[in-house]
């Protein structure tokens, strides 16, 4: 049985297992997940192993990682699962010859926080480009059934019309000479590589573009604004906004997003990209801060402003508003169900239980 000690995460895993109707498609299969110790990758690992136990699928999960601290933080309780194999490997390096065969490949290894863009732009680029090439060649060699690339809503750049929902064929401006673009531009080339390998070598490829996924297990020192807000609520500190707080984003809770990722993996049309986000949760950063402090009324927290020049290390986004259309993914069976209040309440509680 799964040894998940966090009751909030355990409830999420049960919700995911009951919400996905495609588990039989994974019976006797093997899945490789790169970046398995990251937030998105670790929830996929946990969800797959949980479903494997519930439905007796004989499903094998292989996870690659490069940071043992993240493994110990997010996956320590799963290391003795007999159907889980953990492999130390930097995906930007050549694939080891002894990496086990995988029917399905999920490439989720990436530095997703702006905190790292200025520190390690080269590493950010290599995971999304060289790492993607390495994995696609592995898929060709092993004749894997499906390949899922984790892209990002950042590929859309600055929306042409910020008042419209972003569809999968809408693309705005990205400045390639801005160091922050190391993430968005390398995600773009990763997507093109997927469809190129698919066209030339017959790999069934899909792309998911997550929009601000959050939930239990998020790194409190992640560096993104919503993670800072959660950290303040957990630690009982006032939230200090370093901008006017008018930037708007939509947020998708991790259990909803995980179901979406798996639906695209198993039902996505070949060589297609799908937004995974929750347009119903769009909110300004100021209002999100107020909502989060309201989730801990016993602490009497407040929201304060400290607007000043953050310096060259602060990778501020130029996108003032970005919220996704999910019409395309809804046609293959996915729709989010967790609202902002419930999602952030669960996230905060997961650190306090």
Residue, then its C-alpha position, 0 to 999 in steps of 0.5 A: x500500500x502507498x505510504x503517503x503521510x500527508x492527508x491532503x495529498x492522499x485525498x488528492x491521489x484518491x480524487x485523481x484515481x476516481x476521476x480518470x476513466x483511462x487507467x486500463x490503458x496503462x495496464x502492464x505498461x511502463x512510464x518514464x517521467x523526467x523531472x520526477x522530483x519536481x512538483x508536477x513530476x512528483x504528483x504524476x509519480x504518486x498518482x500513477x503508483x496510487x492507481x497501480x495499487x488501487x486497480x492492480x495495473x502492474x504498471x512500472x514507473x521510472x523516474x529520473x532526477x538530478x536533485x536528491x534533496x527534492x527526492x527526499x522532500x517529495x518522494x521519500x515515502x515512495x522509494x520502496x515501492x516495488x514498481x518504482x525505479x529511480x534513476x539519477x540522471x541529468x536529462x541534458x546528458x546522453x541517455x544511459x544505455x541501461x535506462x529501462x524501456x518505457x512504453x510512455x515518456x513524459x518529459x517534465x524536467x525543467x527549471x520552471x521558476x524565474x528564480x533560476x533564469x538569470x542564474x542558470x539560463x544555459x541549464x534552462x535551455x539545455x533541459x528543454x532542447x538537448x534534453x528533449x532531443x535525447x528523449x525523442x531519440x530514446x523514444x525512436x530507439x525503443x519504439x515507445x508508444x507516446x511522448x508527452x512534452x511539458x511546455x508552458x503557457x509562457x510560449x504565448x509571449x505577450x498576448x496580442x489581445x489580453x482581453x481574449x482567452x489564449x487558444x493553442x494557435x495564438x502567439x504573442x511577442x517574445x524578445x529573444x534578447x531578453x535573458x528571461x526568454x531562455x525559458x519560453x524560447x527553449x520551450x518553443x523549440x522543444x515543441x517544434x522538436x517534438x513535431x519534427x521527430x514525430x513527422x520524421x520518425x513516427x513518434x506519437x507526440x503531444x504537448x501540454x502547456x500548463x498555466x500556473x499550477x500549484x498545490x501541496x509540495x510546491x517549493x516555498x522558496x520557489x521564487x514565484x509570487x504565488x509560492x511566496x504568498x503561500x510561504x507567508x501564510x504558512x509561516x505567519x508573515x504579512x505578504x509584501x507585494x513588490x509591485x502594484x499587484x494588478x498583474x492577472x493570472x489564472x491558477x490550476x490546482x495540482x490534482x486537476x492539472x494531473x488529471x489533465x496531463x494524463x488525459x492528454x498522454x492517453x487521449x491526445x491527438x497526435x502532434x497536438x498541443x493542449x492548454x492545461x489551466x483554469x480560466x475560471x480562477x483569473x485573479x490579480x496578484x493583489x486580490x490573490x494576496x488578500x484571499x490568501x491572508x483571509x485563509x488564515x484569519x487567526x493570524x491577523x495577517x495583512x498585505x503591504x506594498x514595497x514597490x521599488x527597483x528589484x535589480x537585474x536579478x529580478x526576472x519580472x514578466x512583461x505579460x500583464x494578463x494571461x488566461x487560457x482557453x481550454x476548449x480544445x482539451x475539454x473535447x477530449x474529456x478534461x475540465x478543472x473543478x477546484x476553485x481558488x479558495x479550496x485549492x489554496x486552502x488545501x495547499x496551505x493546510x498541506x504544510x500544516x498537517 
